[in-house]
């Protein structure tokens, strides 16, 4: 639980769309994905700022790309009646480090998404981007100065756990059934299984929460709409109630992405042997695409990042 798994390209497969089952045997029912919103932006040669995002000064180097220009129009959030269109406020531009990382992805899958919100860093946020067969993953790294995407300098920095901020990825599947199977498999590998009976747990904001022992520690489990949520303690006999309440409070006042099914998994160290760093993974699927966001140290940063995922470059 809490370990990062390598992203792999999904093979063609068939079968019924699976439903997500919790570690304690409960079931997440499929929810019908919302109707897609169609937006368009004219292709154009554009100039962007290639840089990294920081909490301090930013060094900007101009770079020219031939990717489609960002849309400056609003996205329709309703129907047009009697000549009146209901629109939403357009999204702000992606962070320069996100744009720079995404431009290295070749080929680009049709469901490609990236976050507006990034984890906080003491200085700069840099990135490593990888793409294989249409699947992509971007790892965010804290650096003390601006470092170009995929720079050799990042390899040494990324090896330090304290510099790893998290990641986001898109995994295109051959069908919704294959996407569901991927999330279901990841759930089985990533969530701690109950090794004893589940008991009712009181977690503010989490209806129907239960607690159970696992090989790693005590886990709290509940459902939030089509999402299965697990906040598990590692290396101790105490349930991580404070972290679970923070996650439940966030879910009560925010919205995760539209999803047919998804999993939120948080690992919280409960002993010195388990270290001092929590880890969070959010994975979901919609249609034939699987999305994953991870973050270290701040579970709410992972939720913010997942909630801000939208089509790149102009979703």
DRENNUMI-194722 format. One line per field, with one value per residue (C-alpha): y, z, x. Coordinates in steps of 0.05 Angstrom, whole numbers, plus 5000, padded with zeros to 4 digits. Example, Ala and Ser with C-alpha at 12.3 -4.5 7.8 and 13.67 -1.06 7.14 Angstrom:
BEGIN
north: [4910; 4979]
up: [5156; 5143]
east: [5246; 5273]
END
This chain:
BEGIN
north: [5000; 5068; 5043; 5072; 5024; 5030; 5050; 4999; 5001; 4961; 4902; 4893; 4853; 4843; 4826; 4858; 4923; 4903; 4939; 4961; 4919; 4946; 4912; 4891; 4861; 4920; 4942; 5008; 5011; 5040; 5110; 5134; 5183; 5252; 5268; 5294; 5368; 5386; 5446; 5466; 5512; 5530; 5501; 5554; 5564; 5592; 5618; 5595; 5607; 5546; 5547; 5515; 5536; 5560; 5589; 5640; 5676; 5645; 5642; 5643; 5623; 5633; 5572; 5562; 5503; 5482; 5451; 5474; 5542; 5544; 5560; 5629; 5615; 5592; 5520; 5510; 5485; 5474; 5479; 5537; 5560; 5618; 5642; 5643; 5602; 5586; 5585; 5574; 5617; 5594; 5555; 5590; 5568; 5507; 5519; 5528; 5467; 5425; 5452; 5439; 5368; 5351; 5376; 5321; 5267; 5232; 5206; 5240; 5197; 5228; 5227; 5264; 5304; 5346; 5382; 5456; 5448; 5425; 5403; 5458; 5461; 5503; 5531; 5504; 5448; 5412; 5351; 5287; 5262; 5194; 5167; 5098; 5075; 5132; 5124; 5181; 5197; 5261; 5260; 5325; 5340; 5395; 5431; 5490; 5522; 5517; 5452; 5436; 5379; 5312; 5344; 5294; 5336; 5311; 5239; 5252; 5299; 5251; 5195; 5233; 5215; 5284; 5316; 5272; 5311; 5264; 5246; 5245; 5199; 5177; 5104; 5093; 5026; 4989; 4991; 5011; 4939; 4938; 5005; 4977; 4915; 4957; 4998; 4935; 4902; 4963; 4965; 4893; 4907; 4976; 4971; 4935; 4874; 4864; 4806; 4808; 4829; 4900; 4943; 5008; 5069; 5141; 5186; 5257; 5267; 5194; 5156; 5081; 5081; 5016; 4996; 4932; 4903; 4895; 4866; 4938; 4966; 4990; 5015; 5058; 5045; 5079; 5099; 5169; 5164; 5119; 5125; 5073; 5108; 5075; 5112; 5061; 5065; 5033; 5001; 5014; 4991; 5058; 5079; 5143; 5181; 5251; 5240; 5203; 5261; 5310; 5268; 5260; 5335; 5349; 5300; 5332; 5402; 5386; 5343; 5291; 5282; 5251; 5176; 5110; 5084; 5105; 5092; 5138; 5105; 5140; 5108; 5141; 5121; 5104; 5085; 5108; 5044; 5064; 5130; 5199; 5208; 5194; 5174; 5182; 5151; 5170; 5126; 5127; 5110; 5143; 5111; 5077; 5121; 5108; 5167; 5166; 5219; 5207; 5253; 5248; 5282; 5318; 5277; 5339; 5362; 5295; 5306; 5378; 5355; 5299; 5347; 5396; 5346; 5368; 5356; 5383; 5430; 5468; 5430]
up: [5000; 4981; 4935; 4865; 4810; 4740; 4687; 4632; 4566; 4569; 4521; 4481; 4519; 4526; 4579; 4620; 4656; 4726; 4788; 4841; 4904; 4968; 5010; 5057; 5005; 4992; 4922; 4885; 4833; 4766; 4754; 4686; 4660; 4641; 4569; 4538; 4525; 4458; 4452; 4398; 4389; 4323; 4310; 4309; 4319; 4388; 4433; 4505; 4565; 4578; 4651; 4718; 4769; 4835; 4902; 4890; 4829; 4762; 4704; 4637; 4571; 4508; 4466; 4403; 4393; 4340; 4387; 4382; 4413; 4479; 4472; 4496; 4487; 4542; 4549; 4541; 4605; 4581; 4519; 4473; 4477; 4437; 4420; 4492; 4510; 4582; 4589; 4644; 4659; 4616; 4652; 4668; 4628; 4651; 4692; 4646; 4675; 4658; 4586; 4576; 4602; 4561; 4497; 4502; 4498; 4430; 4408; 4447; 4467; 4454; 4528; 4550; 4614; 4662; 4728; 4741; 4814; 4832; 4900; 4938; 4938; 4978; 4914; 4844; 4814; 4757; 4717; 4684; 4629; 4597; 4542; 4511; 4461; 4476; 4552; 4589; 4660; 4689; 4754; 4793; 4830; 4879; 4858; 4887; 4819; 4751; 4716; 4645; 4635; 4629; 4644; 4666; 4729; 4751; 4757; 4818; 4848; 4837; 4872; 4938; 4967; 4999; 4930; 4900; 4900; 4861; 4791; 4742; 4683; 4630; 4609; 4546; 4544; 4486; 4516; 4579; 4602; 4599; 4635; 4690; 4696; 4703; 4760; 4793; 4788; 4815; 4873; 4891; 4891; 4923; 4978; 5043; 5051; 5115; 5156; 5208; 5219; 5202; 5254; 5250; 5254; 5267; 5217; 5213; 5144; 5122; 5122; 5132; 5150; 5177; 5209; 5200; 5214; 5154; 5146; 5150; 5206; 5218; 5157; 5152; 5091; 5063; 4998; 4971; 4911; 4860; 4897; 4945; 4999; 5044; 5095; 5126; 5182; 5171; 5227; 5285; 5320; 5316; 5262; 5226; 5246; 5238; 5166; 5150; 5176; 5134; 5072; 5087; 5099; 5032; 4996; 5029; 5002; 4936; 4875; 4846; 4770; 4733; 4736; 4724; 4784; 4825; 4886; 4936; 4977; 5032; 5072; 5138; 5179; 5250; 5277; 5269; 5232; 5179; 5166; 5168; 5098; 5078; 5007; 4968; 4903; 4866; 4806; 4764; 4696; 4649; 4583; 4557; 4595; 4663; 4702; 4762; 4809; 4866; 4919; 4979; 5047; 5033; 5019; 5005; 4952; 4916; 4918; 4893; 4836; 4817; 4819; 4774; 4719; 4651; 4577; 4553; 4519; 4519; 4558]
east: [5000; 5026; 5081; 5086; 5076; 5106; 5056; 5048; 5012; 4949; 4940; 4877; 4827; 4753; 4704; 4650; 4664; 4684; 4660; 4709; 4709; 4737; 4789; 4734; 4689; 4644; 4626; 4629; 4574; 4588; 4564; 4544; 4598; 4573; 4561; 4625; 4632; 4659; 4704; 4752; 4812; 4843; 4912; 4965; 5039; 5046; 5101; 5100; 5143; 5186; 5204; 5191; 5140; 5167; 5149; 5204; 5233; 5221; 5270; 5236; 5265; 5222; 5211; 5169; 5123; 5075; 5025; 4952; 4941; 4903; 4830; 4809; 4735; 4689; 4665; 4591; 4560; 4489; 4446; 4432; 4360; 4330; 4399; 4425; 4486; 4505; 4580; 4631; 4692; 4751; 4806; 4871; 4933; 4971; 5034; 5094; 5129; 5067; 5064; 5138; 5132; 5070; 5102; 5154; 5101; 5098; 5050; 4995; 4935; 4867; 4849; 4912; 4901; 4943; 4930; 4921; 4941; 5012; 5040; 5075; 5151; 5201; 5232; 5219; 5178; 5213; 5190; 5210; 5164; 5160; 5115; 5110; 5059; 5012; 5017; 5049; 5073; 5100; 5140; 5144; 5209; 5227; 5291; 5329; 5337; 5301; 5318; 5294; 5246; 5283; 5350; 5404; 5410; 5341; 5363; 5406; 5354; 5296; 5334; 5324; 5256; 5251; 5250; 5195; 5130; 5085; 5063; 5005; 4991; 4942; 4936; 4894; 4859; 4829; 4759; 4721; 4723; 4799; 4803; 4758; 4802; 4864; 4836; 4809; 4877; 4912; 4862; 4878; 4952; 4950; 4898; 4913; 4867; 4830; 4858; 4802; 4731; 4709; 4677; 4638; 4684; 4667; 4701; 4672; 4643; 4649; 4584; 4587; 4661; 4690; 4756; 4795; 4864; 4911; 4981; 5008; 4965; 4894; 4855; 4793; 4748; 4687; 4653; 4643; 4596; 4631; 4698; 4727; 4769; 4820; 4863; 4910; 4960; 5028; 5069; 5022; 4959; 4923; 4874; 4895; 4832; 4860; 4882; 4818; 4776; 4816; 4804; 4730; 4723; 4756; 4710; 4649; 4667; 4702; 4690; 4737; 4738; 4680; 4693; 4659; 4697; 4757; 4800; 4833; 4887; 4926; 4983; 5000; 5062; 5042; 5111; 5182; 5199; 5147; 5182; 5151; 5123; 5051; 5034; 4970; 4946; 4883; 4864; 4801; 4774; 4725; 4709; 4772; 4821; 4853; 4881; 4928; 4955; 5004; 5033; 5078; 5071; 5005; 4943; 4901; 4951; 4939; 4864; 4871; 4916; 4867; 4807; 4843; 4859; 4831; 4845; 4912; 4929; 4863; 4811]
END
